Structures are given as C-alpha cells and as structure tokens.
C-alpha cells in the first residue's frame, strides 16, 4: 500500500470515527433534551394540578389535579435521581411559556376553568406519550430509556382519565388557550 493510500484510509477511518462519535453525541443530546423537557413538563403538571385542586368547580377535575401532583411529583423525583447519577442538570423552575399558561388558566373560574384545564391535560399527555415513547424506543441512555418505558403506562392512564373527565364535565371543543 502506498503512503497516499494509507493516508487516505487513515483519514477515511478518522472521518467515520468522528461521524459515529457525532451521531452518538447527537443521540446523547437527544436524551438530555428529553430529560429537560420531561422535567419541565412534570413541573408544569404539578403546578397546574395545584391550581386545579384550588380552583376547579367539578370534584372529578379536583381529583385529577391531585393525581397530577402526586404522580408527576413522584416521576420528577425519579428523574432527578437519574439526572444526578448521570450528571445532567435539569431545570428547577417553570419556563416562561408554562408560567404564562398557568397565569392565564388561573384567571379562569368555574366550569370554564374545568374545561380548559382538562383540555390542556389531554393535549399535554398526548404530546408527553409521544416523547416518552420515542425515548423508550430510541434513547441511548439506558436509565432514561427505562424510566421513560416504565412511566408510559401511567401517562396512558392519565390520558384515559383526562378524556373521561372531559366527557363527564360536558367538554365541547373550543378555542381556548394553548401551552404547546
């Protein structure tokens, strides 16, 4: 093999290494984005649950809000433990967009609040399920992949309960506020 051929093979190999390393780093970044988004989403669900417990008119909506506090607090604690183990820094407060949504929903009262809160919970859980499913299938961080997989059944149950509660309160699709 000539010097030029050896150099070409070495450069091609190095290029493949950097490409593969880049893909691995991109996947790791995807895991971090998932963890960040899951942490933010969980904090939003807990905060909205607290508002629902205080403001909801319908008892089913209040109970759903309490479940959001309980389940998403537990999942958030689990995620924080994984993040600490893997040296991931997660947000510890709501982002501006979520805080604005909470502020808008907090200004609503009675059945208007109930309908909008439950609509928001259906939308959020549909989005969350898709993200958690992607992480469970494609994540490279085994801890996050397993956590996402183990959390999915609870999220599916939240979505089922949110839709049932919507029907129970006579939800009619409307042009309300949107978080996403």
C-alpha positions as CSV (number, residue, x, y, z in Angstrom):
1,X,0.0,0.0,0.0
2,X,1.4,3.4,-0.9
3,X,1.8,6.3,1.5
4,X,-1.1,8.1,-0.2
5,X,-3.4,5.1,0.1
6,X,-2.5,4.6,3.8
7,X,-3.2,8.3,4.5
8,X,-6.5,8.1,2.6
9,X,-7.5,5.0,4.6
10,X,-6.5,6.7,7.9
11,X,-8.4,9.9,7.0
12,X,-11.4,7.9,5.9
13,X,-11.3,5.9,9.2
14,X,-11.0,9.1,11.2
15,X,-13.9,10.6,9.4
16,X,-16.0,7.6,10.1
17,X,-15.0,7.8,13.8
18,X,-15.9,11.4,14.0
19,X,-19.2,10.8,12.2
20,X,-20.1,8.0,14.5
21,X,-18.9,10.0,17.5
22,X,-21.0,12.9,16.3
23,X,-24.1,10.6,16.0
24,X,-23.5,9.3,19.5
25,X,-23.2,12.9,20.8
26,X,-26.4,13.9,18.9
27,X,-28.2,10.9,20.5
28,X,-26.9,11.9,23.9
29,X,-28.1,15.4,23.3
30,X,-31.5,14.0,22.4
31,X,-31.5,12.1,25.7
32,X,-30.7,15.4,27.5
33,X,-33.4,17.3,25.7
34,X,-35.9,14.6,26.6
35,X,-34.9,14.8,30.3
36,X,-35.1,18.6,30.2
37,X,-38.5,18.5,28.5
38,X,-39.8,15.8,30.9
39,X,-38.6,17.8,33.9
40,X,-40.3,20.9,32.6
41,X,-43.5,19.1,31.7
42,X,-43.6,17.4,35.1
43,X,-43.2,20.7,36.9
44,X,-46.0,22.2,34.8
45,X,-48.3,19.3,35.5
46,X,-47.7,19.6,39.3
47,X,-48.2,23.4,39.2
48,X,-51.4,23.1,37.2
49,X,-52.6,20.3,39.4
50,X,-52.2,22.6,42.4
51,X,-54.3,25.3,40.6
52,X,-56.9,22.7,39.8
53,X,-57.2,21.5,43.4
54,X,-57.8,25.1,44.4
55,X,-60.0,26.4,41.6
56,X,-61.9,23.5,40.0
57,X,-65.6,23.5,40.3
58,X,-66.0,19.8,39.5
59,X,-64.8,17.2,42.0
60,X,-63.5,14.9,39.3
61,X,-61.3,17.7,38.0
62,X,-60.0,18.4,41.5
63,X,-59.2,14.7,41.9
64,X,-57.5,14.6,38.6
65,X,-55.4,17.7,39.7
66,X,-54.4,15.9,42.9
67,X,-53.4,12.9,40.9
68,X,-51.2,15.1,38.7
69,X,-49.5,16.5,41.8
70,X,-48.9,13.0,43.2
71,X,-47.8,11.1,40.1
72,X,-45.8,13.8,38.4
73,X,-44.0,14.7,41.7
74,X,-43.0,11.0,42.1
75,X,-41.8,10.8,38.5
76,X,-40.0,14.1,38.8
77,X,-38.1,12.8,41.9
78,X,-37.1,9.7,40.0
79,X,-35.9,11.7,37.1
80,X,-33.9,14.0,39.4
81,X,-32.2,10.9,40.8
82,X,-31.3,9.7,37.3
83,X,-30.1,13.1,36.3
84,X,-27.9,13.3,39.3
85,X,-26.4,9.9,38.6
86,X,-25.7,10.9,35.0
87,X,-24.5,14.4,35.8
88,X,-27.4,16.0,33.9
89,X,-28.5,19.5,35.0
90,X,-32.3,19.8,34.9
91,X,-34.3,23.0,35.2
92,X,-35.7,23.6,38.7
93,X,-38.4,26.2,37.8
94,X,-41.1,26.6,35.2
95,X,-40.1,28.1,31.9
96,X,-41.8,31.4,30.9
97,X,-44.2,29.8,28.5
98,X,-45.5,27.4,31.0
99,X,-45.8,30.1,33.7
100,X,-47.8,32.2,31.3
101,X,-50.2,29.3,30.6
102,X,-50.6,28.8,34.4
103,X,-51.3,32.6,34.8
104,X,-53.9,32.5,32.0
105,X,-55.6,29.4,33.3
106,X,-55.5,30.8,36.9
107,X,-57.6,33.7,35.8
108,X,-60.4,31.4,34.7
109,X,-63.2,30.4,37.0
110,X,-65.9,27.7,37.4
111,X,-66.7,25.4,34.5
112,X,-64.6,27.5,32.1
113,X,-61.5,26.7,34.2
114,X,-62.5,23.0,34.4
115,X,-63.0,22.6,30.6
116,X,-59.8,24.5,29.8
117,X,-57.7,22.6,32.4
118,X,-58.9,19.2,31.2
119,X,-58.3,20.2,27.5
120,X,-54.8,21.3,28.4
121,X,-54.2,18.0,30.2
122,X,-55.4,15.9,27.2
123,X,-53.1,17.9,24.9
124,X,-50.1,17.7,27.2
125,X,-50.5,14.0,27.8
126,X,-50.8,13.2,24.1
127,X,-47.6,15.1,23.5
128,X,-45.9,13.5,26.5
129,X,-46.8,10.0,25.5
130,X,-45.2,10.5,22.0
131,X,-42.0,11.9,23.5
132,X,-41.7,9.2,26.2
133,X,-42.4,6.5,23.5
134,X,-39.6,7.9,21.3
135,X,-37.2,7.9,24.3
136,X,-38.2,4.4,25.3
137,X,-37.6,3.2,21.7
138,X,-34.6,5.2,20.6
139,X,-32.9,6.6,23.7
140,X,-29.2,5.9,24.2
141,X,-29.1,6.5,27.9
142,X,-30.3,3.2,29.4
143,X,-31.5,4.9,32.7
144,X,-33.6,7.4,30.8
145,X,-34.9,4.8,28.3
146,X,-36.0,2.5,31.1
147,X,-37.6,5.4,33.1
148,X,-39.5,6.5,30.0
149,X,-40.7,3.0,29.4
150,X,-41.7,2.5,33.0
151,X,-43.5,5.9,33.1
152,X,-45.5,5.3,29.9
153,X,-48.3,3.2,31.5
154,X,-49.0,6.0,34.0
155,X,-49.1,8.6,31.2
156,X,-51.5,6.5,29.2
157,X,-53.7,6.1,32.3
158,X,-53.6,9.9,32.8
159,X,-54.7,10.5,29.2
160,X,-57.5,8.0,29.6
161,X,-58.7,9.6,32.8
162,X,-58.4,13.1,31.4
163,X,-60.6,12.2,28.4
164,X,-63.1,10.5,30.7
165,X,-63.2,13.6,32.9
166,X,-63.6,15.8,29.8
167,X,-66.7,13.8,28.8
168,X,-68.0,13.8,32.4
169,X,-67.9,17.6,32.5
170,X,-69.5,18.0,29.1
171,X,-66.4,19.3,27.3
172,X,-67.1,20.9,23.9
173,X,-64.1,21.7,21.8
174,X,-63.4,25.4,21.8
175,X,-60.8,27.9,21.1
176,X,-59.1,28.1,24.5
177,X,-55.5,28.8,25.5
178,X,-52.8,26.5,24.4
179,X,-49.5,25.7,26.1
180,X,-47.8,24.0,23.1
